[in-house]
Amino acid sequence: MLLFNYNAETQATRRSEVKGQYDLGLILAALALASVGVVMVGSSSIAIADGQHFGPFYYVMRHMVFLGLGLIACVVAARTELGWLERHAGLLMLGGIVLLLLVFVPIIGVRVNGARRWIRLGIMGFQSVEAVKILLVLYMASYLVRHRDNLQASLLGVIKPLGIAALLVVLLLAQPDFGSAALLMAVTLGMVWLGGAKVRNLVLLGSAAVPVLAWVAMSQDYRVKRLTSFLDPWADPFKDGFQLTQALIAIGRGEWFGVGLGASVQKLFYLPEAHTDFILAVIAEELGLTGIVLVLGLFGWLVGRGFVLGLRAVERNMRFAGYVAFGLSLMIALQALVSIGVNLGVLPTKGLTLPLISSGGSSVIMTCAMIGLLIRVSYEVSRAENAMMQVIAERQLVDVRAFAGERR
């Protein structure tokens, strides 16, 4: 005989205290990529740092400091309720637009190599677009939840979110930052499609945007040179095609298993940006095809876990959490794809770093914050699943008690 007393109020309180679990696979994938990054930044930057008289370990120590700051950002993001982010998504997006405008303000904005992409934050610079990547995903996820029916039914519902993305693109092109602009637009289109927009509407808008994008790409001489050098880098291997030819030489030298960790020749003042934009070429030279497959596998693992989390969330009607997971996974995947494509010579040079691996400051911190948000999604989805299981168990308990009462 069962002697339990069912108390609905007690059970409801117990359900509200249900805890979730963090996705261990997601965490391990991120840690593995960060670990590869520390090793390869150390290997690829020693000659550069020594040549600049900073000391051989300057860049790897700097990278580890930013990883530490990124860990703090990751923990903060992982402990932030998604409901709060959904309620304030519009205000956060407005803050992102302000960040992009601040780069044009004298004293606050910093010009580096002819581009105004950084704002001064005390002792360090911060690239505004890195924060905007997250804020755009949060805003788009909120929009897709609030206007899902309109998005799926009409062309106007698709134009509105693309209009916000277009505003960000204009501000980025004024800096200029064509690579980040293209990345944000691609992620926006991907999220809108995942939100249920008709392919016909996306194709229609895309067809109208192609001439504009082509004009933007051809409007600056340096972009034209990047395109022509990408098509035939060996036509001018000591000037416009220098970066790509040196990257291809590094990749070719690596063959199957590489020349050995630390034994790269191309990183010795031949390959520009060896520890940032072209770090994958150093990986290929020192670790060979095996190293490339390892990096691709880790990114596939990380992004795959993110999409699985998004699908689980949408299936449980947690649409904001699902769209956030989709958007962040797309952001990481596309940035990694572009960076890898540039290093392998299948895409024009865009100036995008390899997430969690390339040396960087604001990019490392904000990528860690993205991982933190994905971890938060995993926690809230797990919590919802655990609560559902508890409800089912309670109902089964009631049924058993009712059946036992009838037997008595």
Secondary structure, 3 states (H helix, E strand, C coil): CCCCCCCHHHHHHHHHCCCCCCCHHHHHHHHHHHHHHHHHHHHHHHHHHHHCCCCCCHHHHHHHHHHHHHHHHHHHHHCCCHHHHHHCHHHHHHHHHHHHHHCCCCCCEEEECCEEEEEEECCEEEEHHHHHHHHHHHHHHHHHHHCHHHHHHCHHHHHHHHHHHHHHHHHHHCCCCHHHHHHHHHHHHHHHHHCCCCHHHHHHHHHHHHHHHHHHHHCCHHHHHHHHHHHCHHHCCCCCCHHHHHHHHHHHHHCCCCCCCCCCCCCCCCCCCCCCCCHHHHHHHHHHHHHHHHHHHHHHHHHHHHHHHHHHHHHCCCHHHHHHHHHHHHHHHHHHHHHHHHHHCCCCCCCCCCCCCCCCCHHHHHHHHHHHHHHHHHHHHHHHHHHHHHHHHHHHHHHHHHHHHHHC
